[in-house]
Amino acid sequence: MTAIHLENLSKSFGSFTALKDMNLEIADGEFVALLGPSGCGKSTTMNMISGLLDPSEGSIRFGDRDMRGVPMGKRGVGFVFQNYAIFTHMSVYDNLAYGLKATGVARSERDRRVKDMAEFLHLTPMLNKPSAGLSVNILQRLAIGRSAIMEPAIFLLDEPLSNVDAAFRAVMRTELKHLQRQFRQTMVYVTHDQLEAMTMADRIAVMDHGKLLQVGTPIDVYNNPSNVFVAGFLGSPGMNLLPGRTIAAPAGLCADLGSFGISAPLPVAGLSEDRAIVYGFRPEHCELTSGEGIRLPVTFVERIGARTILHMGNKETSLRGVFDNDVPVRTGENVTLSIDPANIRLFDAKTGDALTEAR
Amino acid sequence: MTAAAIDTSPTPIEHEDVRDSRKLGFWLTLPAQLLVLFIAVFPILMQVYISLTDWSPLDGIDWWQAHQLWNSFANYTDLLDDDRFWSALGRTALVMAICVPCEFLLGLGLAILFVDNFPGRRFLYSVLLVPMMVVPAVAGYMFFMLFQSGGPVNDLLSFFAGSPVRIAWLSDPNLALFAVIVSDVWQWTPLMFLILLAGLVGVPEDQLRAATLLGASWTTRFVTIVLPRMKTIIIIALAIRVIENFKVFDNFYIMTGGGPGVATETISIYIYKVTQQELIWGYVAAVALVILITLSIVSAYAIKRMSQSRETSQ
């Protein structure tokens, strides 16, 4: 078990910068998810931790050990591949024993550890079976077991659930989290699926275009996104983001949202007048009201069973709201939304950075 | 040649439409079947027939009258006592035992080099494949020239030795065998290389990385991941070369004519000489038939092994 320190980590391939100036501290035994769309640099980060790629700049330390120049076989890193990379020409036993054999662990010791690991992962009944043709959840356990048997300080998982269908993914998520609790290892999990990151990780690191944007607990990142990208990327649907300007009104500083009207007084003090901002709120935080609020037309009503999603707005700006499934609204009607000021998030229109913090 | 390897699949349940379509299929394929009959089955039957006689084109009777010279199995019993046949067969086996492993190891080595990218890889790749494209007879002439006593090989050796070297490569029995083996290895290593490279490229990258992360050295990875993954393709490559090498003729015949004496006489050259020079066709037919059957058994065994390894590797 080891903490991972990434300092000013950068990686470029020719003129393309895959990762820029990343700083991240991962505590001993922590489960951190690197979350972002494809091409955001998360896999590059993971490959540098595993030793497959050398950083262009910056350093990686495991505990006190600088990893510069340490080959991947000697880092003590367990890696679970997207497709598990099981040695399908070997039996389950030989897969589990592979690393111990390769590093010259004595036969009796090897046999004992393989049996223990098989017992722990419920693989004992299939130990002597060929590993080809096993079901996905067994392959996942085998892939984890094969790495875990080497007692690596760090476990890296590269989108291990992306080849699994949606229903099964839920089962696997639970199992994976369960395994991590048992192993108590430092785990870094790469995914583009926010649900996986939210449900499993102790902390989420959201990345985009080679930059680390925000690190925090799932709830914190969800509730207080540090910029517009994180706000829009997390949540399904993501946060509604309306361009607007601050305007002085009798009740206090409000946001002028153009054709949608004027918002209720803003919850952030100290903003100057006539400043370009982005006005954000989560789709589940708006309510229909007959009183004051922002007015806008409904463009589409999406009924998904448990909830109903209203698509609202105009060509330039569309927003969504999540309501009860029997919400009495039809396409083309105008609605008025009221939003609790506590749930409003403001961002700078130019930099995209958040202008609020949780209070 | 591979008739022994064809599986007889279980007969499906007969329905009327199946019977009908089968009848139609019979008529549609009849011309092709007749053709096969004439180009494959007929000559073999003819060969079996002649192999049981003393017939020769010089006898003045046509081949279908060869039964007048019927000698039962005398040709086959003669074969058992024919020292030249057995030594040619033994020599063919020796050539194979040297050529095929050399070509395999060189081809594998080259494939390992070429699996990673390096500057000039594409160019060298094309260059490496050139020998395979050369007509074997032309390759034979090339090596015939190279191994002349005043030829480039001796010139090169002279350069390193510092004094003139005049080795009579093609007229010394042992050196002649060496020279023809060199020509075969030169010509067919590229094929091995090509097949083995295809196999090597097909080894999953992730599995190699996984093995590396588990602490396996290059050698361990090669033995435990690469070779088992390439098993099928290695068997195919070896089978192709064994069968081809058994029939080796062109470059050997041009370089040495099987000589000096019979020092490089392989089974194909032996058959050719007995047919063309001694004209005892009945006997040759028997020899050729024995070899055909032997090769069929070997290739059937190889194909069986291939399909078995395919089942286990999946």
Interface residues (C-beta under 8 A of the other chain):
Chain A: S50 L52 M72 G73 K74 V77 G78 F79 F81 Q82 N83 A85 I86 F87 T88 H89 M90 Y98 G99 A102 T103 P130 A132 R146 S147 M150
Chain B: P204 D206 Q207 R209 A210 A211 T212 L213 L214 G215 A216 S217 T220 T224 I225 P228 R229 T312 S313 Q314
